[in-house]
Amino acid sequence: MKRRIFLNTTALAGLGLTFSSFSANGERKRIKSTRGVFQLENNKVTIFSAASLTPTRIFHIADTHLSMDDHRGEPYLEFSDRMGRAYNSNTYHKTGEKISAEESFERTLALAKEQGADFLALTGDIFNFPSEAAIEWAYQKLTDTGIPFAYIAGNHDWHYEGMKGNSRQLRDTWTKKLKVMYQGNQALYAYYDFNGIRFVCIDNSTYEILPEQLEFFRAQIKSDIPMLLLMHIPLYMPGRSAGFGCGSPDWGAATDRGYIIERREKWRQGGHTRITMEFYDEVFQASNLLAVLTGHIHRQTLDVKNDIPQLVSPTNTTGSFLDISISSLPV
């Protein structure tokens, strides 16, 4: 069998970086790191790991913003109207032609199948709001490819604008509609083992991390299995805005510019919780972490912290994605 997957709930062109492992104060740690060499050219990423694994090609897809709906969405039209009218006409990144979000998604999946991608990493905002019609359509398109995939939600996937309730309550309620996308796993965290790589999914779509998510992540970094971390919202990097990343020292009610138009609660007064900041620190000390894969900001970026690259996928509304190849270091 070419592929085996195990599911468990428990633009810098030509850039090449060589990894080692350092502690927060810059001193070399005497631990075994699974990282090797990282390279980026346009949307093509190459990662060589010091661990032994099967060469794997991954299509990293984020921010498609599908908004198709049917009669089941009629009771929620007052909450879905604005986003339902968004991203219906986009500019395809290769040709400049006008294209719908649905066509962008279909073309990306067709290309993944045609080019022999081994795995699909979907890092949120695949949907504009939790429409059952869109979710069922996307899931069918994904399963039709025959390519294994991992999915984690973004803030739009579960958000009905203007609906009463705090973000955690609303996420808990509406991610239930996304059940098929989780393939039997929990919505807040899960891992998928494939070809010697562990795809770890953490839902940070409220910008915060819960204690159970931190505990789950700590269990994963105790392993020597090379790991990719999939989240929707990028982790903060110095020089980036508060809206860019989870873990920003400037994040909070004072810097929230989008809550009025998105008709949601303001970000937390006083900034991030201690748990969120502990998670942030744990991520960038993880010796088995090859990269962080995210979306949310609708443009491709690369940041490297403590030798760990964070890759933001360009928006799939235009048919864009990241093409990631992972293999062991040449002997």
ZADO-1210 file (C-alpha; in nm, 4 decimals, padded with zeros to 6 digits):
<atoms>
<atom x="00.0000" y="00.0000" z="00.0000" code="MET" pos="1"/>
<atom x="00.1354" y="00.3380" z="-00.1014" code="LYS" pos="2"/>
<atom x="-00.0130" y="00.5357" z="00.1859" code="ARG" pos="3"/>
<atom x="-00.0950" y="00.4602" z="00.5468" code="ARG" pos="4"/>
<atom x="-00.2693" y="00.7014" z="00.7795" code="ILE" pos="5"/>
<atom x="-00.3540" y="00.6632" z="01.1465" code="PHE" pos="6"/>
<atom x="-00.6088" y="00.8965" z="01.3100" code="LEU" pos="7"/>
<atom x="-00.6129" y="00.9607" z="01.6829" code="ASN" pos="8"/>
<atom x="-00.8005" y="01.1948" z="01.9111" code="THR" pos="9"/>
<atom x="-00.5617" y="01.1202" z="02.2142" code="THR" pos="10"/>
<atom x="00.8033" y="03.4956" z="-00.0338" code="ALA" pos="11"/>
<atom x="01.1415" y="03.4448" z="-00.0030" code="LEU" pos="12"/>
<atom x="01.2565" y="03.2839" z="-00.3263" code="ALA" pos="13"/>
<atom x="01.5414" y="03.0374" z="-00.3142" code="GLY" pos="14"/>
<atom x="01.5794" y="03.0591" z="00.0615" code="LEU" pos="15"/>
<atom x="01.7619" y="02.7703" z="00.2276" code="GLY" pos="16"/>
<atom x="01.8028" y="02.7376" z="00.6034" code="LEU" pos="17"/>
<atom x="01.9936" y="02.4777" z="00.8024" code="THR" pos="18"/>
<atom x="01.8443" y="02.3894" z="01.1382" code="PHE" pos="19"/>
<atom x="01.9983" y="02.3203" z="01.4745" code="SER" pos="20"/>
<atom x="01.8297" y="02.3293" z="01.8150" code="SER" pos="21"/>
<atom x="01.8591" y="02.6236" z="02.0505" code="PHE" pos="22"/>
<atom x="01.7047" y="02.7184" z="02.3820" code="SER" pos="23"/>
<atom x="01.5247" y="03.0488" z="02.4418" code="ALA" pos="24"/>
<atom x="01.8436" y="03.2193" z="02.5581" code="ASN" pos="25"/>
<atom x="02.0280" y="03.1186" z="02.2419" code="GLY" pos="26"/>
<atom x="02.2333" y="02.8356" z="02.3952" code="GLU" pos="27"/>
<atom x="02.2474" y="02.5067" z="02.2085" code="ARG" pos="28"/>
<atom x="02.0358" y="02.2354" z="02.3653" code="LYS" pos="29"/>
<atom x="02.1809" y="01.8865" z="02.3971" code="ARG" pos="30"/>
<atom x="01.8727" y="01.7124" z="02.2626" code="ILE" pos="31"/>
<atom x="01.8007" y="01.5254" z="01.9457" code="LYS" pos="32"/>
<atom x="01.6214" y="01.7411" z="01.6896" code="SER" pos="33"/>
<atom x="01.4224" y="01.6011" z="01.3978" code="THR" pos="34"/>
<atom x="01.4861" y="01.9162" z="01.1929" code="ARG" pos="35"/>
<atom x="01.7324" y="01.9231" z="00.9068" code="GLY" pos="36"/>
<atom x="01.7113" y="02.1708" z="00.6159" code="VAL" pos="37"/>
<atom x="01.4307" y="02.4026" z="00.5061" code="PHE" pos="38"/>
<atom x="01.3946" y="02.5585" z="00.1599" code="GLN" pos="39"/>
<atom x="01.1344" y="02.7871" z="00.0022" code="LEU" pos="40"/>
<atom x="01.0910" y="02.8984" z="-00.3587" code="GLU" pos="41"/>
<atom x="00.7662" y="03.0698" z="-00.4566" code="ASN" pos="42"/>
<atom x="00.4927" y="02.8413" z="-00.3193" code="ASN" pos="43"/>
<atom x="00.7131" y="02.5306" z="-00.3105" code="LYS" pos="44"/>
<atom x="00.8521" y="02.4247" z="00.0274" code="VAL" pos="45"/>
<atom x="01.1122" y="02.1531" z="00.0822" code="THR" pos="46"/>
<atom x="01.1826" y="02.0150" z="00.4287" code="ILE" pos="47"/>
<atom x="01.4561" y="01.7599" z="00.4972" code="PHE" pos="48"/>
<atom x="01.4216" y="01.5913" z="00.8338" code="SER" pos="49"/>
<atom x="01.6956" y="01.4290" z="01.0410" code="ALA" pos="50"/>
<atom x="01.4432" y="01.1544" z="01.1185" code="ALA" pos="51"/>
<atom x="01.3691" y="00.8536" z="00.9020" code="SER" pos="52"/>
<atom x="01.0430" y="00.8989" z="00.7128" code="LEU" pos="53"/>
<atom x="00.8779" y="00.8264" z="00.3797" code="THR" pos="54"/>
<atom x="00.8998" y="01.1109" z="00.1254" code="PRO" pos="55"/>
<atom x="00.5677" y="01.2928" z="00.1416" code="THR" pos="56"/>
<atom x="00.4110" y="01.5681" z="-00.0675" code="ARG" pos="57"/>
<atom x="00.1543" y="01.7881" z="00.1065" code="ILE" pos="58"/>
<atom x="-00.0843" y="02.0462" z="-00.0351" code="PHE" pos="59"/>
<atom x="-00.1415" y="02.3081" z="00.2363" code="HIS" pos="60"/>
<atom x="-00.4794" y="02.4772" z="00.1791" code="ILE" pos="61"/>
<atom x="-00.6391" y="02.7597" z="00.3782" code="ALA" pos="62"/>
<atom x="-00.9001" y="03.0338" z="00.3445" code="ASP" pos="63"/>
<atom x="-01.1163" y="02.9081" z="00.0590" code="THR" pos="64"/>
<atom x="-01.4255" y="03.0759" z="00.2110" code="HIS" pos="65"/>
<atom x="-01.6970" y="02.8592" z="00.0574" code="LEU" pos="66"/>
<atom x="-02.0430" y="03.0090" z="00.1076" code="SER" pos="67"/>
<atom x="-02.2928" y="02.7875" z="-00.0777" code="MET" pos="68"/>
<atom x="-02.6110" y="02.7319" z="00.1232" code="ASP" pos="69"/>
<atom x="-02.9568" y="02.5729" z="00.0992" code="ASP" pos="70"/>
<atom x="-03.2891" y="02.5655" z="00.2869" code="HIS" pos="71"/>
<atom x="-03.1150" y="02.4453" z="00.6042" code="ARG" pos="72"/>
<atom x="-02.9399" y="02.7795" z="00.6290" code="GLY" pos="73"/>
<atom x="-03.2579" y="02.9890" z="00.5998" code="GLU" pos="74"/>
<atom x="-03.3078" y="03.0249" z="00.9797" code="PRO" pos="75"/>
<atom x="-02.9595" y="03.1816" z="01.0051" code="TYR" pos="76"/>
<atom x="-02.9677" y="03.4273" z="00.7131" code="LEU" pos="77"/>
<atom x="-02.9447" y="03.7317" z="00.9413" code="GLU" pos="78"/>
<atom x="-02.6145" y="03.5912" z="01.0694" code="PHE" pos="79"/>
<atom x="-02.4694" y="03.4652" z="00.7398" code="SER" pos="80"/>
<atom x="-02.5718" y="03.7446" z="00.5004" code="ASP" pos="81"/>
<atom x="-02.2485" y="03.9489" z="00.4923" code="ARG" pos="82"/>
<atom x="-02.0117" y="03.6538" z="00.4608" code="MET" pos="83"/>
<atom x="-02.2522" y="03.4787" z="00.2246" code="GLY" pos="84"/>
<atom x="-02.1957" y="03.7640" z="-00.0215" code="ARG" pos="85"/>
<atom x="-01.8171" y="03.7596" z="00.0204" code="ALA" pos="86"/>
<atom x="-01.5584" y="03.5824" z="-00.1976" code="TYR" pos="87"/>
<atom x="-01.8054" y="03.4862" z="-00.4706" code="ASN" pos="88"/>
<atom x="-01.5926" y="03.6414" z="-00.7441" code="SER" pos="89"/>
<atom x="-01.2157" y="03.6157" z="-00.7115" code="ASN" pos="90"/>
<atom x="-00.9117" y="03.6519" z="-00.9375" code="THR" pos="91"/>
<atom x="-00.7449" y="03.3194" z="-01.0173" code="TYR" pos="92"/>
<atom x="-00.3768" y="03.3486" z="-00.9272" code="HIS" pos="93"/>
<atom x="-00.2438" y="03.1840" z="-01.2436" code="LYS" pos="94"/>
<atom x="-00.4541" y="03.3397" z="-01.5207" code="THR" pos="95"/>
<atom x="-00.6194" y="03.6503" z="-01.3755" code="GLY" pos="96"/>
<atom x="-00.9630" y="03.5227" z="-01.4744" code="GLU" pos="97"/>
<atom x="-01.2636" y="03.5632" z="-01.2462" code="LYS" pos="98"/>
<atom x="-01.3368" y="03.2511" z="-01.0452" code="ILE" pos="99"/>
<atom x="-01.5650" y="03.1459" z="-00.7597" code="SER" pos="100"/>
<atom x="-01.4373" y="03.0022" z="-00.4333" code="ALA" pos="101"/>
<atom x="-01.5926" y="02.6681" z="-00.5282" code="GLU" pos="102"/>
<atom x="-01.4008" y="02.6591" z="-00.8571" code="GLU" pos="103"/>
<atom x="-01.0784" y="02.7506" z="-00.6763" code="SER" pos="104"/>
<atom x="-01.1231" y="02.4612" z="-00.4346" code="PHE" pos="105"/>
<atom x="-01.2051" y="02.2147" z="-00.7125" code="GLU" pos="106"/>
<atom x="-00.9048" y="02.3203" z="-00.9205" code="ARG" pos="107"/>
<atom x="-00.6713" y="02.2857" z="-00.6227" code="THR" pos="108"/>
<atom x="-00.7970" y="01.9372" z="-00.5420" code="LEU" pos="109"/>
<atom x="-00.7769" y="01.8339" z="-00.9082" code="ALA" pos="110"/>
<atom x="-00.4168" y="01.9537" z="-00.9200" code="LEU" pos="111"/>
<atom x="-00.3360" y="01.7656" z="-00.5988" code="ALA" pos="112"/>
<atom x="-00.4691" y="01.4445" z="-00.7501" code="LYS" pos="113"/>
<atom x="-00.3051" y="01.5023" z="-01.0866" code="GLU" pos="114"/>
<atom x="00.0356" y="01.5727" z="-00.9334" code="GLN" pos="115"/>
<atom x="00.0235" y="01.2844" z="-00.6861" code="GLY" pos="116"/>
<atom x="-00.0021" y="01.4722" z="-00.3570" code="ALA" pos="117"/>
<atom x="00.0085" y="01.2335" z="-00.0608" code="ASP" pos="118"/>
<atom x="-00.1704" y="01.4443" z="00.1998" code="PHE" pos="119"/>
<atom x="-00.3902" y="01.7548" z="00.2273" code="LEU" pos="120"/>
<atom x="-00.3451" y="01.9917" z="00.5238" code="ALA" pos="121"/>
<atom x="-00.6470" y="02.2208" z="00.5605" code="LEU" pos="122"/>
<atom x="-00.5867" y="02.4983" z="00.8116" code="THR" pos="123"/>
<atom x="-00.9209" y="02.6716" z="00.8444" code="GLY" pos="124"/>
<atom x="-01.1669" y="02.9167" z="00.6942" code="ASP" pos="125"/>
<atom x="-01.2502" y="02.6635" z="00.4282" code="ILE" pos="126"/>
<atom x="-01.6068" y="02.7891" z="00.4908" code="PHE" pos="127"/>
<atom x="-01.7487" y="03.1404" z="00.5298" code="ASN" pos="128"/>
<atom x="-01.9936" y="03.0226" z="00.7964" code="PHE" pos="129"/>
<atom x="-02.1103" y="02.6767" z="00.9124" code="PRO" pos="130"/>
<atom x="-02.3327" y="02.5952" z="00.6142" code="SER" pos="131"/>
<atom x="-02.4272" y="02.2281" z="00.6022" code="GLU" pos="132"/>
<atom x="-02.4532" y="02.2452" z="00.2218" code="ALA" pos="133"/>
<atom x="-02.0972" y="02.3779" z="00.1869" code="ALA" pos="134"/>
<atom x="-01.9571" y="02.1344" z="00.4428" code="ILE" pos="135"/>
<atom x="-02.1148" y="01.8326" z="00.2750" code="GLU" pos="136"/>
<atom x="-02.0004" y="01.9518" z="-00.0692" code="TRP" pos="137"/>
<atom x="-01.6404" y="02.0099" z="00.0406" code="ALA" pos="138"/>
<atom x="-01.6188" y="01.6796" z="00.2270" code="TYR" pos="139"/>
<atom x="-01.7422" y="01.4920" z="-00.0815" code="GLN" pos="140"/>
<atom x="-01.4893" y="01.6715" z="-00.3019" code="LYS" pos="141"/>
<atom x="-01.2111" y="01.5812" z="-00.0566" code="LEU" pos="142"/>
<atom x="-01.3073" y="01.2141" z="-00.0305" code="THR" pos="143"/>
<atom x="-01.3409" y="01.1914" z="-00.4103" code="ASP" pos="144"/>
<atom x="-00.9693" y="01.2688" z="-00.4421" code="THR" pos="145"/>
<atom x="-00.8773" y="00.9605" z="-00.2413" code="GLY" pos="146"/>
<atom x="-00.6079" y="01.1677" z="-00.0681" code="ILE" pos="147"/>
<atom x="-00.5924" y="01.1566" z="00.3145" code="PRO" pos="148"/>
<atom x="-00.6458" y="01.4917" z="00.4825" code="PHE" pos="149"/>
<atom x="-00.6407" y="01.6725" z="00.8151" code="ALA" pos="150"/>
<atom x="-00.8635" y="01.9704" z="00.8920" code="TYR" pos="151"/>
<atom x="-00.8740" y="02.2269" z="01.1699" code="ILE" pos="152"/>
<atom x="-01.1314" y="02.5066" z="01.1913" code="ALA" pos="153"/>
<atom x="-01.0794" y="02.8758" z="01.1364" code="GLY" pos="154"/>
<atom x="-01.2750" y="03.1592" z="01.2933" code="ASN" pos="155"/>
<atom x="-01.5196" y="03.1833" z="01.0003" code="HIS" pos="156"/>
<atom x="-01.5888" y="02.8093" z="00.9808" code="ASP" pos="157"/>
<atom x="-01.8061" y="02.8186" z="01.2928" code="TRP" pos="158"/>
<atom x="-01.8983" y="03.1888" z="01.3196" code="HIS" pos="159"/>
<atom x="-02.2474" y="03.3265" z="01.2567" code="TYR" pos="160"/>
<atom x="-02.2030" y="03.7031" z="01.2737" code="GLU" pos="161"/>
<atom x="-02.4146" y="03.8752" z="01.5358" code="GLY" pos="162"/>
<atom x="-02.5282" y="03.5566" z="01.7087" code="MET" pos="163"/>
<atom x="-02.5408" y="03.5894" z="02.0860" code="LYS" pos="164"/>
<atom x="-02.2794" y="03.4102" z="02.2927" code="GLY" pos="165"/>
<atom x="-01.9060" y="03.4292" z="02.3536" code="ASN" pos="166"/>
<atom x="-01.6601" y="03.2848" z="02.1050" code="SER" pos="167"/>
<atom x="-01.5956" y="02.9679" z="02.3016" code="ARG" pos="168"/>
<atom x="-01.9676" y="02.8925" z="02.3381" code="GLN" pos="169"/>
<atom x="-02.0334" y="02.9591" z="01.9712" code="LEU" pos="170"/>
<atom x="-01.7382" y="02.7475" z="01.8597" code="ARG" pos="171"/>
<atom x="-01.8507" y="02.4569" z="02.0784" code="ASP" pos="172"/>
<atom x="-02.2005" y="02.4831" z="01.9310" code="THR" pos="173"/>
<atom x="-02.1293" y="02.5240" z="01.5607" code="TRP" pos="174"/>
<atom x="-01.8243" y="02.3032" z="01.5134" code="THR" pos="175"/>
<atom x="-02.0756" y="02.0206" z="01.5587" code="LYS" pos="176"/>
<atom x="-02.1857" y="02.0953" z="01.2015" code="LYS" pos="177"/>
<atom x="-01.8268" y="02.0354" z="01.0921" code="LEU" pos="178"/>
<atom x="-01.8254" y="01.6818" z="01.2328" code="LYS" pos="179"/>
<atom x="-01.7511" y="01.5035" z="00.9032" code="VAL" pos="180"/>
<atom x="-01.4431" y="01.7213" z="00.8487" code="MET" pos="181"/>
<atom x="-01.2906" y="01.5904" z="01.1738" code="TYR" pos="182"/>
<atom x="-01.3247" y="01.2270" z="01.0562" code="GLN" pos="183"/>
<atom x="-01.4165" y="01.0955" z="01.3998" code="GLY" pos="184"/>
<atom x="-01.1671" y="01.3093" z="01.5916" code="ASN" pos="185"/>
<atom x="-01.2204" y="01.5863" z="01.8422" code="GLN" pos="186"/>
<atom x="-01.2716" y="01.9380" z="01.7114" code="ALA" pos="187"/>
<atom x="-01.0262" y="02.1122" z="01.9437" code="LEU" pos="188"/>
<atom x="-00.7232" y="01.8867" z="01.9002" code="TYR" pos="189"/>
<atom x="-00.6185" y="01.5679" z="01.7227" code="ALA" pos="190"/>
<atom x="-00.3252" y="01.4069" z="01.5484" code="TYR" pos="191"/>
<atom x="-00.2884" y="01.2132" z="01.2255" code="TYR" pos="192"/>
<atom x="00.0141" y="00.9854" z="01.1714" code="ASP" pos="193"/>
<atom x="00.1109" y="00.9433" z="00.8082" code="PHE" pos="194"/>
<atom x="00.4362" y="00.8241" z="00.6423" code="ASN" pos="195"/>
<atom x="00.6320" y="00.8743" z="00.9648" code="GLY" pos="196"/>
<atom x="00.5044" y="01.2326" z="01.0091" code="ILE" pos="197"/>
<atom x="00.2635" y="01.3431" z="01.2825" code="ARG" pos="198"/>
<atom x="00.0141" y="01.6120" z="01.1788" code="PHE" pos="199"/>
<atom x="-00.0935" y="01.7797" z="01.5029" code="VAL" pos="200"/>
<atom x="-00.4109" y="01.9900" z="01.4828" code="CYS" pos="201"/>
<atom x="-00.4857" y="02.2573" z="01.7445" code="ILE" pos="202"/>
<atom x="-00.7891" y="02.4858" z="01.7101" code="ASP" pos="203"/>
<atom x="-00.6778" y="02.8388" z="01.8013" code="ASN" pos="204"/>
<atom x="-00.9583" y="03.0087" z="01.6082" code="SER" pos="205"/>
<atom x="-01.0575" y="03.2150" z="01.9139" code="THR" pos="206"/>
<atom x="-00.6918" y="03.3321" z="01.9387" code="TYR" pos="207"/>
<atom x="-00.6661" y="03.1448" z="02.2688" code="GLU" pos="208"/>
<atom x="-00.5507" y="02.7999" z="02.3846" code="ILE" pos="209"/>
<atom x="-00.7377" y="02.5922" z="02.6432" code="LEU" pos="210"/>
<atom x="-00.5696" y="02.3898" z="02.9200" code="PRO" pos="211"/>
<atom x="-00.6658" y="02.0577" z="02.7600" code="GLU" pos="212"/>
<atom x="-00.5092" y="02.1686" z="02.4315" code="GLN" pos="213"/>
<atom x="-00.1849" y="02.2603" z="02.6059" code="LEU" pos="214"/>
<atom x="-00.1798" y="01.9234" z="02.7815" code="GLU" pos="215"/>
<atom x="-00.2409" y="01.7457" z="02.4507" code="PHE" pos="216"/>
<atom x="00.0379" y="01.9369" z="02.2769" code="PHE" pos="217"/>
<atom x="00.2827" y="01.8658" z="02.5581" code="ARG" pos="218"/>
<atom x="00.2161" y="01.4953" z="02.5095" code="ALA" pos="219"/>
<atom x="00.3035" y="01.5243" z="02.1393" code="GLN" pos="220"/>
<atom x="00.6364" y="01.6998" z="02.1908" code="ILE" pos="221"/>
<atom x="00.7556" y="01.4213" z="02.4198" code="LYS" pos="222"/>
<atom x="00.7666" y="01.2005" z="02.1120" code="SER" pos="223"/>
<atom x="01.0593" y="01.1862" z="01.8700" code="ASP" pos="224"/>
<atom x="00.8164" y="01.1609" z="01.5753" code="ILE" pos="225"/>
<atom x="00.8717" y="01.4523" z="01.3320" code="PRO" pos="226"/>
<atom x="00.5712" y="01.6779" z="01.3601" code="MET" pos="227"/>
<atom x="00.3838" y="01.9473" z="01.1689" code="LEU" pos="228"/>
<atom x="00.1572" y="02.1777" z="01.3708" code="LEU" pos="229"/>
<atom x="-00.1651" y="02.2789" z="01.1939" code="LEU" pos="230"/>
<atom x="-00.3565" y="02.5839" z="01.3208" code="MET" pos="231"/>
<atom x="-00.5597" y="02.8592" z="01.1616" code="HIS" pos="232"/>
<atom x="-00.4237" y="03.1730" z="01.3229" code="ILE" pos="233"/>
<atom x="-00.0472" y="03.2249" z="01.2941" code="PRO" pos="234"/>
<atom x="00.1617" y="03.2470" z="01.6072" code="LEU" pos="235"/>
<atom x="00.2955" y="03.5928" z="01.6818" code="TYR" pos="236"/>
<atom x="00.6319" y="03.6949" z="01.5440" code="MET" pos="237"/>
<atom x="00.8229" y="04.0095" z="01.6444" code="PRO" pos="238"/>
<atom x="00.7503" y="04.2861" z="01.3968" code="GLY" pos="239"/>
<atom x="00.4094" y="04.1459" z="01.3060" code="ARG" pos="240"/>
<atom x="00.0799" y="04.3057" z="01.4084" code="SER" pos="241"/>
<atom x="-00.1351" y="04.1949" z="01.7007" code="ALA" pos="242"/>
<atom x="-00.3972" y="04.0703" z="01.4557" code="GLY" pos="243"/>
<atom x="-00.1414" y="03.8529" z="01.2793" code="PHE" pos="244"/>
<atom x="-00.0688" y="03.6123" z="01.5550" code="GLY" pos="245"/>
<atom x="-00.1848" y="03.4142" z="01.8522" code="CYS" pos="246"/>
<atom x="00.0522" y="03.4918" z="02.1406" code="GLY" pos="247"/>
<atom x="00.1096" y="03.8587" z="02.0625" code="SER" pos="248"/>
<atom x="00.1944" y="04.0732" z="02.3676" code="PRO" pos="249"/>
<atom x="-00.0252" y="04.3456" z="02.2126" code="ASP" pos="250"/>
<atom x="-00.3314" y="04.1283" z="02.1500" code="TRP" pos="251"/>
<atom x="-00.6461" y="04.2245" z="02.3394" code="GLY" pos="252"/>
<atom x="-00.9470" y="04.4537" z="02.3513" code="ALA" pos="253"/>
<atom x="-00.7383" y="04.7667" z="02.2943" code="ALA" pos="254"/>
<atom x="-00.6116" y="04.6465" z="01.9543" code="THR" pos="255"/>
<atom x="-00.9269" y="04.4732" z="01.8258" code="ASP" pos="256"/>
<atom x="-01.0303" y="04.6538" z="01.5073" code="ARG" pos="257"/>
<atom x="-01.2652" y="04.3940" z="01.3577" code="GLY" pos="258"/>
<atom x="-01.5242" y="04.3156" z="01.6218" code="TYR" pos="259"/>
<atom x="-01.7848" y="04.5661" z="01.4951" code="ILE" pos="260"/>
<atom x="-01.7960" y="04.4540" z="01.1313" code="ILE" pos="261"/>
<atom x="-01.7729" y="04.0868" z="01.2333" code="GLU" pos="262"/>
<atom x="-02.0417" y="04.1404" z="01.5001" code="ARG" pos="263"/>
<atom x="-01.8644" y="03.9433" z="01.7689" code="ARG" pos="264"/>
<atom x="-01.7326" y="03.9970" z="02.1194" code="GLU" pos="265"/>
<atom x="-01.4176" y="04.2025" z="02.1612" code="LYS" pos="266"/>
<atom x="-01.0906" y="04.0287" z="02.2198" code="TRP" pos="267"/>
<atom x="-01.0121" y="03.9622" z="02.5826" code="ARG" pos="268"/>
<atom x="-00.9463" y="04.2565" z="02.8123" code="GLN" pos="269"/>
<atom x="-00.5942" y="04.2268" z="02.9490" code="GLY" pos="270"/>
<atom x="-00.4568" y="04.0178" z="02.6643" code="GLY" pos="271"/>
<atom x="-00.3849" y="03.6493" z="02.6336" code="HIS" pos="272"/>
<atom x="-00.4321" y="03.3934" z="02.9085" code="THR" pos="273"/>
<atom x="-00.1307" y="03.2405" z="03.0800" code="ARG" pos="274"/>
<atom x="-00.2167" y="02.9061" z="02.9143" code="ILE" pos="275"/>
<atom x="-00.1975" y="03.0620" z="02.5674" code="THR" pos="276"/>
<atom x="00.1432" y="03.2117" z="02.6385" code="MET" pos="277"/>
<atom x="00.2715" y="02.8829" z="02.7824" code="GLU" pos="278"/>
<atom x="00.1568" y="02.7075" z="02.4649" code="PHE" pos="279"/>
<atom x="00.3377" y="02.9684" z="02.2553" code="TYR" pos="280"/>
<atom x="00.6617" y="02.9030" z="02.4440" code="ASP" pos="281"/>
<atom x="00.6209" y="02.5249" z="02.4183" code="GLU" pos="282"/>
<atom x="00.5773" y="02.5380" z="02.0402" code="VAL" pos="283"/>
<atom x="00.9067" y="02.7135" z="01.9802" code="PHE" pos="284"/>
<atom x="01.0969" y="02.4792" z="02.2103" code="GLN" pos="285"/>
<atom x="00.9677" y="02.1594" z="02.0465" code="ALA" pos="286"/>
<atom x="01.2634" y="01.9587" z="01.9138" code="SER" pos="287"/>
<atom x="01.0440" y="01.7348" z="01.6960" code="ASN" pos="288"/>
<atom x="00.8544" y="02.0209" z="01.5286" code="LEU" pos="289"/>
<atom x="00.9415" y="02.0599" z="01.1583" code="LEU" pos="290"/>
<atom x="00.7120" y="02.3558" z="01.0861" code="ALA" pos="291"/>
<atom x="00.3942" y="02.5399" z="01.1819" code="VAL" pos="292"/>
<atom x="00.1288" y="02.5591" z="00.9062" code="LEU" pos="293"/>
<atom x="-00.1394" y="02.8291" z="00.9315" code="THR" pos="294"/>
<atom x="-00.3674" y="03.0589" z="00.7322" code="GLY" pos="295"/>
<atom x="-00.5970" y="03.3467" z="00.8320" code="HIS" pos="296"/>
<atom x="-00.4141" y="03.6520" z="00.6946" code="ILE" pos="297"/>
<atom x="-00.4744" y="03.5750" z="00.3232" code="HIS" pos="298"/>
<atom x="-00.1152" y="03.6168" z="00.2132" code="ARG" pos="299"/>
<atom x="00.1890" y="03.3919" z="00.2017" code="GLN" pos="300"/>
<atom x="00.4473" y="03.4622" z="00.4697" code="THR" pos="301"/>
<atom x="00.7451" y="03.2905" z="00.6259" code="LEU" pos="302"/>
<atom x="00.8865" y="03.3569" z="00.9715" code="ASP" pos="303"/>
<atom x="01.1494" y="03.1534" z="01.1558" code="VAL" pos="304"/>
<atom x="01.1763" y="03.1489" z="01.5354" code="LYS" pos="305"/>
<atom x="01.4224" y="02.9268" z="01.7239" code="ASN" pos="306"/>
<atom x="01.4924" y="02.7538" z="01.3894" code="ASP" pos="307"/>
<atom x="01.1246" y="02.6588" z="01.3519" code="ILE" pos="308"/>
<atom x="00.9586" y="02.7959" z="01.0350" code="PRO" pos="309"/>
<atom x="00.6004" y="02.9194" z="01.0396" code="GLN" pos="310"/>
<atom x="00.4371" y="02.9084" z="00.6977" code="LEU" pos="311"/>
<atom x="00.1168" y="03.0950" z="00.6201" code="VAL" pos="312"/>
<atom x="-00.0575" y="02.9663" z="00.3093" code="SER" pos="313"/>
<atom x="-00.1809" y="03.2162" z="00.0512" code="PRO" pos="314"/>
<atom x="-00.5593" y="03.2344" z="00.0251" code="THR" pos="315"/>
<atom x="-00.7244" y="02.9495" z="-00.1608" code="ASN" pos="316"/>
<atom x="-01.0063" y="03.1814" z="-00.2771" code="THR" pos="317"/>
<atom x="-00.7693" y="03.2560" z="-00.5662" code="THR" pos="318"/>
<atom x="-00.6673" y="02.8916" z="-00.6069" code="GLY" pos="319"/>
<atom x="-00.3389" y="02.9452" z="-00.4203" code="SER" pos="320"/>
<atom x="-00.1808" y="02.6919" z="-00.1833" code="PHE" pos="321"/>
<atom x="00.1561" y="02.5763" z="-00.0531" code="LEU" pos="322"/>
<atom x="00.3204" y="02.2706" z="-00.2106" code="ASP" pos="323"/>
<atom x="00.5279" y="02.1081" z="00.0655" code="ILE" pos="324"/>
<atom x="00.7677" y="01.8151" z="00.0176" code="SER" pos="325"/>
<atom x="00.9166" y="01.6390" z="00.3212" code="ILE" pos="326"/>
<atom x="01.1850" y="01.3698" z="00.3172" code="SER" pos="327"/>
<atom x="01.4791" y="01.2474" z="00.5191" code="SER" pos="328"/>
<atom x="01.8160" y="01.4141" z="00.4860" code="LEU" pos="329"/>
<atom x="02.0283" y="01.2529" z="00.2136" code="PRO" pos="330"/>
<atom x="02.2825" y="01.0106" z="00.3565" code="VAL" pos="331"/>
</atoms>
